[in-house]
């Protein structure tokens, strides 16, 4: 499944790489893309994980993370 997340606390490319590397190491993650400009992350993962597992991993390294909703997506596309 693929989910999008809002990420807070990223200030540089190093932050982006840190999050991407950390999430990519999780068993069950197939693809992760962190976008510094839009402060979003897209993760493709299997049923071994939940969105909350991914959020917990990101918050565990000092950043904020919430699952994006369709409302978030429609506001950012304006």
Secondary structure, 3 states (H helix, E strand, C coil): CEEEEEEECCCCHHHHHHHHHHHHCCCCEEEEEEECCCCEEEEEECCCCCHHHHHHHHHHCCCEEEECCHHHHHHHCC
